[in-house]
Amino acid sequence: MRLKNLCLAGIGIFSTSLGFSARIHADELPDIIEKIKPAIVGIGTYQRTRTPPAIFRGTGFAISDGLHILTNAHVLPEAIDRSKFEMLAVFTRDGEKQSVRQAIEIATDESHDIAVLRIGGSPLPFMRLGDSSKVREGESYAFTGYPIGMVLGLNPATHRGIVSAISPIAIPAHTSQRLNPKIIRRLSEPYDVFQLDATAYPGNSGSPLYDVKSGSVVGIINKVFVQETKENLLERPSGISYAIPIRYAVSLLNENGIKR
């Protein structure tokens, strides 16, 4: 069996503070999911004259004032064709109403795979950021996002599991042929990430990893281990996913004067 590392960029197309100040029982996770779903957004590009007009690339979630979005840096497109009126877009849903909002990239930390976007319009419900330094192995967490893109529509799905390990993100290559500049950089400057026993899929990139008791975000889903080939991901998922600790996003927000 061949095991390889795969980032979770999407494969499909297409202000109310949640403020969970009170701790609640884990069996009330459904109540948390109901509250946070309006804060979960799709990330992609939109071009009215294109078929399909929406290209989905990953997940994001509203923070701060409800107009800032956190996601993975690798979810963002390398280029936007503005000559054809293509735009970076955030896809939102409010009840039965779905909308597309233009987004602007505000800040990016590629070494930790984090990006901050800003959108216009009315503020979205937003998620509170927690303290990732307090995360312990064996604790239960959940993440909500768009696995396999928006094939099933703009309806975020939730997965739950435990933190099975806190380990360096750098994963040694078996042969020198597999080494690339990104892997070499991570080998020389490794940092710890959360390994989860919950299954993430393409499209889950940028999903918030949150405390099942408080709803506070402790990480951002960014990759999954794939057995054999990418094509087998949906049929035989490995059940191993990774998340970037939210403290790196907090640092990026602070550096750019963005309110948490």
Secondary structure, 3 states (H helix, E strand, C coil): CCEEEEECCCCCECCCECCCCCCCCHHHHHHHHHHHHHHEEEEEEECCCCCCCEEEEEEEEEECCCCEEEECHHHCCCCCCHHHCCEEEEEEEECCEEEEEEEEEEEEEHHHCEEEEEECCCCCCECCECCHHHCCCCCEEEEEECCCCCCCCCCCEEEEEEEEEEEECCCCCCCHHHCCHHHHHHHHCCCEEEEECCCCCCCCCCCEEEECCCCCEEEEEEEEEEECCHHHCCCCCCCCEEEEECHHHHHHHHHCCCCC
